[in-house]
Amino acid sequence: MIQEILNYKKVVAEIETLINDSPYKKSYIIDKIGIAPATFYRKLNSQSFTPDEMLLLAKVLSPREALLLELEQSENDIQNGKYRDHAEVSKELRKQFL
């Protein structure tokens, strides 16, 4: 657990460099994570992003990795029976909206 915390602290400390080195403008990143620009810059300077904000930043900065993680999680859900059939979902939607 200590190593994970140290790794997290390292990523937080390097987030500004990662943002600056990314192909995205800061305005795009700010829009995607959904916080006010002033808040973004304050948190960037003080390295005080919440873990949820860091996750959003990571998904914006590494979209391919985020997609691969989602696919992996989806496959695990299917293997564990955590899915619903299309017909079942359609039936529920019809009840709800018709």
Secondary structure as the mmCIF struct_conf table of DSSP 4:
data_model
#
loop_
_struct_conf.conf_type_id
_struct_conf.id
_struct_conf.beg_label_comp_id
_struct_conf.beg_label_asym_id
_struct_conf.beg_label_seq_id
_struct_conf.end_label_comp_id
_struct_conf.end_label_asym_id
_struct_conf.end_label_seq_id
HELX_RH_AL_P HELX_RH_AL_P1 ILE A 2 ASP A 21
BEND BEND1 SER A 22 TYR A 24
HELX_RH_AL_P HELX_RH_AL_P2 LYS A 26 ILE A 33
TURN_TY1_P TURN_TY1_P1 GLY A 34 GLY A 34
HELX_RH_AL_P HELX_RH_AL_P3 PRO A 37 SER A 46
TURN_TY1_P TURN_TY1_P2 GLN A 47 GLN A 47
HELX_RH_AL_P HELX_RH_AL_P4 PRO A 51 LEU A 61
HELX_RH_AL_P HELX_RH_AL_P5 PRO A 63 GLN A 79
TURN_TY1_P TURN_TY1_P3 ASN A 80 GLY A 81
HELX_RH_AL_P HELX_RH_AL_P6 HIS A 86 PHE A 97
#
